[in-house]
Amino acid sequence: THTHTHTHTHTHTHTHTHTHTHTHTHLHVLYPIQVVGFDASTTVEEFQCRLNQDTGMRKTGQSGFSLYTDDPTGRELEHCLQGGIKICDIISKWEQASKEQHTGKSENTRTVRLTYKNRLYFSPQVRGESERERLLLVYQANEAIAAGHFPVNKELALEMSALLAQVEFGDFERPFSTPASPNSAQTKSNQTLKQVLERFYPKHYRRTSTEEQLRQLRQRLSTRWASLRGRSSSECVRIYLTVARKWPFFGAKLFEAEVCVFMYWTKTNDFI
């Protein structure tokens, strides 16, 4: 079987399971590729230990990170994996459930997605956190910001988007036109700025903006991003987390709530 998995925040995992007993998981942890080997008997706990060693992260009891799988039915759910379960069993059961869900439909091309992200945030453990943990926490916080689960105003959201742009793309390259292609550099620059806003800026702010407001937003982002020239990725990550941790509920997990309306009759038949 061929399964694609993702560790949290741009950590893409491609798991190739072959007929022989030992397999490797190729972890694209932002930039470098990490290879984590596992066999038919490897448990979630053992897999996490190898992953922590290869990526320079602490034990899960200290970092609070856990391994999740997406839902085989396609719902927007994630399932936290218990340490004693075997990775191969998880993949097998996930694929079986996915096949049952898609019976009678065109060939099912969905593959399991594994996510390694922070589940329990321990404030006293912040002092010993590794560079990789901080990086993943930044991307996890950004997912919450983009989804509207983290309170930031438009100005702060733009500052944090610029920090992440510097982390991911490095120094902002101002467009320089050439006689041969006077508009190509400007187009490329605009595409990068659009990509940054789509990934890092709160969706609800973008949805309520006009085209002209979005153009101005890209211009302001380019100015903020350019001001970070020369800043290292780790420096921007530290700044980002310093800002994010000012919110008292940083590390808490927020979920969309469903509103249930109850209607009933009183003894006098008044409808409430």
Secondary structure, 3 states (H helix, E strand, C coil): CEEEEEECCCEEEEEECCCCCEEEEEEEECCCEEEEEEECCCEHHHHHHHHHHHHCCCCHHHHCEEEEEECCCCCCCEEECCCCCEHHHHHHHHHHHHHHHCCCCCCCCCCCCEEEEECCCCHHHHHHCCHHHHHHHHHHHHHHHHCCCCCCCHHHHHHHHHHHHHHHHCCCCCCCCCCCCCCHHHHHHHHHHHHHHHHHCCHHHHHCCCHHHHHHHHHHHHHHHHCCCCCCHHHHHHHHHHHHCCCCCCCCCCCCCCCCCCCCECCCCCEC
